[in-house]
Amino acid sequence: MKIRLYPPFSEEIGKNWVQISIKGTITTKQFVFLLFKHFPAFEKYRSSDTEDPFYHFLLFRDDAILRLEDTVSDQDTISITLPLTGG
């Protein structure tokens, strides 16, 4: 799976693109846990509740926001960015 990182994630990891291999299809919730495992720098965007992978970033596939119950596969390209804020 290809993962496109936008700032600040790209700055913390030191790359704009990374890859993770997964077998079959997994939920976005499982994917988020993999991100925390493979990229410890993401931990500061994680909720303090260890049961819930609540996170402070957005995941996109094909310009659509991924929900925790959506599924992803090794052929997907996922983009990660911070939520947009402002007024």
N, C-alpha and C positions, 0 to 999 in steps of 0.2 A: 504494500500500500504506500502510495506517495502522499506526503504530508507537506503542504505549503505553510510556512510559518511567517506571520506578519509581526512587526514590532509590538510589544517588547520581546516576544518569544524568540524571534530570529536573532536578536541581540544576545539573549541569555544562552541560547544553544550555540550560537556562532555560525549558523547556516540558515539559508532561506528555504531549503528543501531537505527533508529527511525521509527515511523509509523504515517501515515496520512490516515484518512478514506475519501474516495470520493465516490460519488454516480454516477454510470454509467461510462461513458467515457468522459474525458476532454482533451483539447489540452495541449501540453507541455507548451505553453504560459500561460494558466490558471494555470497549475501546478506550474510554477515559481512564479506567484503571490501568490499562497498558501504558498510556501516556505517562502517568505518574510513576510507573515502574521504570520505564526506559529513560525518562527525562526528569531527574530529581528536581531540576530548576522549576518545574511546573507546580511543585508542592505548595508554593506560596499562594497559588490561585485556587487551592482546594479548601473546601469547607472543613471546619474542625470536627465535624461529625464523620467518623470513620465508616459508618454503615452506609452513608449516602454519598455518592460521588459528586455532590453539588460542586460546581466549579464556576469560576469567574472568567470564562472565556466562551466564545461562540465557535461552533463547528459547522462548516458549510460543505455541502457536496453539490456540485452543479448549481451553484448560486442559491441553494435552498438550505435553510437552517435545519440541522439534525436534532431530533428529539431523542431522549434517552432510550425510548423503546424502538427507534428505527434500527435497521441493520446495515452493516457495512461489510465489505469483502476486500480481499487482497488486491482486486483490480481497481478499487476506488481511489480517487484523488480527493483528499480532505484538506480544507483550508482552516487555519486556526487564527483567530483574532480576538481582541478585546471587544466587549459590547460597546456600541456607540452610545455616547451620552452628550448632553448639552441641551441647548434650548434655542 
